[in-house]
Amino acid sequence: METQLLIIKNGNDYIRVKEDHFLVCGLDKASVFPMNKLEIVKAHVVAMEKEHGWQGRIHRLILREEPLA
């Protein structure tokens, strides 16, 4: 099974969105969004650029699930 999610990156860093605040973090703490929330993610990127001057980029995170054995 494969799942696609949206994430926001600033350079090599991932972004966590928490109550309209933006935090730099690692992948394990990054905010992830379903693909149908693209417009919300775009709005977060615009707000992040206005608030911090960061050049956010939206990336597609592709997760593939399969048995370990």
Order of alpha helices (4+ residues) and beta strands (2+ residues): beta-beta-beta-beta-alpha-beta
